[in-house]
Amino acid sequence: MVVITLQRNKCIGCNYCVELAPAQFQMSKKDGKSVLLHSAEKKGFFTIKSHDDSIFEAAHEAKKACPVKIIEVKQV
């Protein structure tokens, strides 16, 4: 299982996550910040849990590219 977490309020809208993992992220037209698709929000953190391990590599690349380090990706 892959767990991806985004701390959206600290997003600066650089778009790296969308370029590297477009199946998981998109940019909001409202505020220009990243949106973690199909996620649940809890206390400012947006999280998805997926049994599709094939998303791990792209999400991990997005995590490494994020200049403000607000993406967490774990394989459990």
NUVOLUM-146188 format. One record per residue (C-alpha): residue in one letter; y negated, x, z negated; residue number from 1. Coordinates in nm, 3 decimals. Each point is the difference from the previous one (the first is absolute). Layout:
! NUVOLUM-146188
FIDO,A,Y,X,Z,NUM
...
! end
This chain:
! NUVOLUM-146188
FIDO,M,0.000,0.000,0.000,1
FIDO,V,-0.353,0.118,0.082,2
FIDO,V,-0.293,-0.084,-0.230,3
FIDO,I,-0.354,0.039,0.138,4
FIDO,T,-0.309,-0.046,-0.218,5
FIDO,L,-0.364,-0.004,0.109,6
FIDO,Q,-0.299,0.017,-0.237,7
FIDO,R,-0.224,-0.187,0.244,8
FIDO,N,-0.329,0.000,-0.198,9
FIDO,K,-0.024,0.380,0.043,10
FIDO,C,0.060,-0.010,0.376,11
FIDO,I,-0.272,0.167,0.211,12
FIDO,G,0.117,-0.149,0.331,13
FIDO,C,0.096,0.324,0.175,14
FIDO,N,0.279,-0.178,0.197,15
FIDO,Y,0.259,0.281,-0.032,16
FIDO,C,0.257,-0.231,-0.159,17
FIDO,V,-0.029,-0.248,0.287,18
FIDO,E,0.038,0.275,0.261,19
FIDO,L,0.309,0.147,-0.170,20
FIDO,A,0.170,-0.318,-0.127,21
FIDO,P,-0.130,-0.299,0.200,22
FIDO,A,0.298,-0.214,-0.102,23
FIDO,Q,-0.110,0.021,-0.365,24
FIDO,F,-0.379,0.030,0.014,25
FIDO,Q,-0.293,-0.153,0.184,26
FIDO,M,-0.375,0.012,-0.046,27
FIDO,S,-0.181,-0.306,-0.136,28
FIDO,K,-0.267,-0.137,0.231,29
FIDO,K,-0.177,-0.136,-0.309,30
FIDO,D,-0.067,0.320,-0.195,31
FIDO,G,0.142,0.286,0.211,32
FIDO,K,0.261,0.096,-0.258,33
FIDO,S,0.374,0.040,0.044,34
FIDO,V,0.235,-0.292,-0.058,35
FIDO,L,0.366,0.052,-0.095,36
FIDO,L,0.174,-0.269,0.202,37
FIDO,H,0.222,-0.254,-0.182,38
FIDO,S,-0.094,0.144,-0.339,39
FIDO,A,-0.041,-0.157,-0.342,40
FIDO,E,-0.309,0.086,-0.207,41
FIDO,K,0.007,0.081,-0.371,42
FIDO,K,-0.300,0.147,-0.182,43
FIDO,G,-0.152,0.150,0.314,44
FIDO,F,0.325,0.150,0.129,45
FIDO,F,0.167,-0.144,0.311,46
FIDO,T,0.375,0.058,0.019,47
FIDO,I,0.287,-0.068,0.236,48
FIDO,K,0.369,0.061,-0.058,49
FIDO,S,0.212,0.029,0.313,50
FIDO,H,0.369,0.053,0.057,51
FIDO,D,-0.087,0.148,0.341,52
FIDO,D,0.022,0.375,-0.064,53
FIDO,S,-0.126,0.072,0.352,54
FIDO,I,-0.360,-0.067,-0.114,55
FIDO,F,0.007,0.284,-0.254,56
FIDO,E,-0.090,0.286,0.236,57
FIDO,A,-0.310,-0.166,0.152,58
FIDO,A,-0.119,-0.124,-0.339,59
FIDO,H,0.050,0.347,-0.151,60
FIDO,E,-0.207,0.154,0.283,61
FIDO,A,-0.275,-0.255,-0.072,62
FIDO,K,0.012,0.097,-0.368,63
FIDO,K,-0.039,0.370,0.084,64
FIDO,A,-0.290,-0.067,0.239,65
FIDO,C,-0.198,-0.223,-0.237,66
FIDO,P,-0.310,0.198,-0.105,67
FIDO,V,-0.052,-0.202,-0.320,68
FIDO,K,0.371,0.002,-0.104,69
FIDO,I,0.032,-0.376,-0.061,70
FIDO,I,0.341,-0.052,0.164,71
FIDO,E,0.327,0.047,-0.189,72
FIDO,V,0.335,-0.004,0.178,73
FIDO,K,0.336,0.016,-0.178,74
FIDO,Q,0.360,-0.030,0.105,75
FIDO,V,0.207,-0.159,-0.277,76
! end
